[in-house]
């Protein structure tokens, strides 16, 4: 099911600048029992992204469209994708003076994952691709995902996720998630001021780890050896919540306790659907 500017549709203009140039942003929202989880946080990140890219944005209309979608889609759990593009415009990189914008809200089936990913942990790899630094775009979820597409093509069959480094060999994120390492009472997650996506679930983990567990989180520069030396490593996004890492390269971690505790906390706060 798809709503385009609040109307049921499956097509957009061939001249849409989101299609021609990737001039758009998007959000991926978990929906459970017709309730879009963390919707306000997703809309706020979308607002920031639209402001950065000079895209039109109407938070109230987006929320109304999402709620319409939730009322009409019958599955208990599903994924809502929200996209805002610049809309139709002429050729060339100069944006239209008065953009029309295209607002898209779509429903997709919930992805099925093995229970072992949460209970035992995943195998984490490392791709060769390096992320380019671009502070002007860092943090926002714009629609140019070519780096992530190339990274996903480099996965080995045994991997369930893979980290991506920047040009200085610093760990930035995983292909489709953010990353945390645990050392004692401190969580560390990569600084994303130059590149990477600041995930909604990343923010939730930072907030709830402090308020519920008394853990401090530091935004730091991380290297591959830092992951190997960590006590625990886990990845996060809005659909999986938290996946502990049981193996990274040739290193095996002995505990997934913190990840499972955080997962329970996130479920109690309705940040993710129950499994």
C-alpha positions in Angstrom: 0.0 0.0 0.0 1.3 3.4 -0.9 0.1 7.0 -0.4 1.6 9.7 -2.6 0.6 13.2 -1.3 -2.1 11.6 0.7 -3.7 9.8 -2.3 -3.5 6.0 -3.0 -1.0 5.6 -5.8 1.9 3.5 -7.1 3.6 6.1 -9.4 5.5 9.4 -9.2 6.6 11.7 -11.9 9.6 10.7 -14.0 10.8 14.3 -13.5 10.8 14.0 -9.7 14.2 15.2 -8.4 14.2 12.5 -5.8 14.4 10.0 -8.7 16.7 12.1 -11.0 19.2 13.2 -8.4 18.4 11.5 -5.1 17.2 14.8 -3.7 15.2 13.3 -0.9 15.2 11.9 2.6 13.4 8.9 4.1 12.6 7.2 7.4 11.9 3.5 8.3 9.3 3.2 11.0 8.2 0.0 12.9 4.5 -0.3 13.3 2.8 -2.6 15.9 -0.9 -3.0 16.4 -1.5 0.0 14.1 0.8 2.2 16.2 3.8 3.8 14.5 6.7 3.5 17.1 8.9 6.5 17.8 7.0 8.4 15.0 7.7 11.9 16.5 11.5 11.1 16.7 11.5 9.9 13.1 9.6 13.0 11.9 12.0 15.3 13.8 15.0 13.7 12.1 13.1 14.0 8.7 12.5 17.7 9.5 16.2 18.2 10.1 17.1 16.4 6.9 14.6 18.4 4.9 15.9 21.6 6.3 19.4 20.6 5.4 18.5 19.7 1.8 16.0 22.6 1.4 13.1 20.2 0.9 9.4 21.0 1.6 8.1 19.3 4.8 4.8 19.1 6.5 5.0 17.2 9.8 1.3 17.2 10.5 0.4 15.9 7.0 3.0 13.2 7.2 1.6 12.1 10.6 -1.9 12.1 9.2 -0.8 10.0 6.2 1.0 7.5 8.5 -2.0 7.1 10.7 -4.2 6.5 7.6 -1.8 3.9 6.4 -1.8 2.2 9.8 -5.6 2.1 9.9 -5.9 0.5 6.5 -3.0 -2.1 6.6 -4.1 -5.2 8.3 -0.9 -6.8 9.5 -0.1 -6.7 13.2 3.5 -5.7 12.5 4.7 -4.0 9.4 7.3 -1.4 8.2 6.2 2.1 7.2 8.6 4.0 4.9 8.3 7.7 4.8 9.9 9.6 1.9 10.0 13.3 1.1 11.4 14.4 -2.3 11.9 17.8 -3.9 9.2 16.8 -6.4 9.2 17.5 -10.1 11.6 20.1 -11.6 13.7 20.8 -14.6 17.0 19.4 -15.5 20.1 20.6 -13.8 21.2 20.8 -10.2 19.5 24.1 -9.4 16.4 23.4 -7.3 13.1 24.9 -8.3 12.3 28.2 -6.7 8.9 27.0 -5.6 9.2 23.2 -5.1 6.0 21.2 -5.1 7.5 18.3 -3.2 6.4 14.6 -3.2 5.3 13.0 0.1 5.3 9.2 0.0 4.2 6.8 2.8 4.4 3.1 2.0 3.7 -0.2 3.9 5.9 -3.2 3.6 5.9 -6.7 5.3 7.8 -7.1 8.5 11.2 -8.7 7.9 11.6 -12.1 9.4 14.8 -12.8 11.3 16.0 -15.9 13.3 15.5 -15.7 17.1 19.1 -16.6 17.5 20.1 -13.1 16.3 18.7 -11.6 19.5 19.4 -14.6 21.8 22.9 -15.7 20.8 24.1 -12.8 18.7 25.3 -12.3 15.1 28.4 -12.6 13.1 29.8 -9.2 12.2 32.1 -8.7 9.3 34.1 -5.8 7.8 33.8 -4.6 4.3 36.6 -3.0 2.2 34.6 0.0 1.1 35.3 3.3 2.9 32.8 6.0 3.6 33.5 9.5 2.2 33.5 12.4 4.6 30.8 15.0 4.1 29.9 16.9 7.2 27.0 18.8 5.4 25.2 15.5 5.0 26.4 13.6 8.2 23.7 12.3 10.5 20.7 12.7 8.2 19.1 9.8 6.3 19.2 11.1 2.7 18.3 8.8 -0.1 21.7 8.4 -1.6 22.5 4.9 -0.2 25.0 3.9 -2.9 27.8 3.4 -0.4 25.6 1.1 1.6 24.6 -0.8 -1.5 28.2 -1.4 -2.5 29.0 -2.4 1.1 26.1 -4.9 1.1 27.5 -6.5 -2.0 30.8 -7.2 -0.2 29.2 -9.3 2.6 30.4 -12.9 3.0 27.8 -15.6 3.3 28.4 -16.2 7.0 27.9 -12.5 8.0 24.7 -11.1 9.4 26.0 -7.5 9.4 29.3 -5.7 8.5 31.0 -2.5 9.7 32.1 0.2 7.4 35.2 2.4 8.0 35.9 5.9 6.8 38.9 7.1 4.8 41.0 7.2 8.0 40.1 3.6 8.9 37.8 4.7 11.8 34.7 2.6 12.4 31.6 4.7 11.5 28.6 2.3 11.4 27.4 -1.0 10.1 25.8 -1.4 6.7 22.2 -1.0 8.0 22.7 -0.2 11.7 24.6 1.8 14.3 27.2 0.2 16.5 28.1 0.3 20.2 30.9 -1.2 22.3 30.8 -1.7 26.0 33.7 -1.2 28.3 32.8 -1.4 32.0 30.1 1.1 32.8 30.7 3.0 29.6 29.1 2.6 26.2 31.0 4.0 23.2 29.6 4.7 19.8 31.3 6.3 16.8 31.3 10.0 16.3 29.2 10.7 13.2 30.0 14.4 12.7 31.7 13.7 9.3 29.7 10.8 7.9 27.2 8.1 8.8 23.5 8.1 9.8 22.5 9.0 13.4 19.9 6.4 14.0 16.7 6.8 16.0 17.4 3.6 17.9 20.9 4.8 18.6 19.4 7.8 20.3 17.0 5.6 22.3 19.8 3.4 23.5 21.9 6.3 24.6 19.0 7.8 26.5 17.7 4.6 28.1 21.1 3.2 29.0 21.6 6.3 31.1 18.2 6.6 32.7 17.5 2.9 33.3 21.0 1.4 33.7 23.2 4.4 34.8 25.6 3.9 31.8 27.4 6.8 30.3 27.7 6.9 26.5 30.7 8.6 24.8 30.8 9.6 21.1 34.3 8.6 20.2 36.7 7.6 17.4 36.8 3.8 17.2 39.1 1.5 15.4 38.9 -2.2 14.5 41.2 -3.1 17.4 38.8 -1.3 19.8 36.0 -3.7 18.7 38.2 -6.7 19.3 39.2 -5.5 22.8 35.6 -4.6 23.9 33.7 -6.6 26.4 30.5 -6.6 24.4 29.5 -5.2 21.0 26.0 -4.7 19.6 24.3 -3.1 16.7 21.0 -1.2 16.6 18.3 0.1 14.2 14.5 0.8 14.4 13.4 -2.7 13.2 15.8 -5.0 15.1 16.2 -3.0 18.2 19.4 -4.5 19.4 21.5 -7.4 18.1 24.4 -8.6 20.2 27.6 -9.5 18.3 28.9 -13.0 19.1 31.8 -12.9 16.6 33.7 -10.2 14.9 36.3 -11.3 12.4 38.2 -14.0 14.4 37.2 -12.7 17.8 34.4 -14.3 19.9 32.6 -12.4 22.6 31.5 -14.3 25.8 28.5 -12.2 26.8 25.3 -10.8 25.3 23.8 -9.8 28.7 23.8 -6.1 28.1 22.2 -6.4 24.7 19.4 -8.5 26.1 18.8 -6.1 29.0 18.6 -3.2 26.6 16.2 -5.1 24.3 13.8 -5.7 27.2 14.0 -2.0 28.2 13.3 -0.9 24.6 10.3 -3.3 24.4 9.0 -2.0 27.8 9.2 1.6 26.5 7.4 0.6 23.2 10.4 1.6 21.2 10.3 -1.7 19.3 7.6 -4.4 18.8 7.7 -7.5 20.9 9.2 -10.4 19.1 
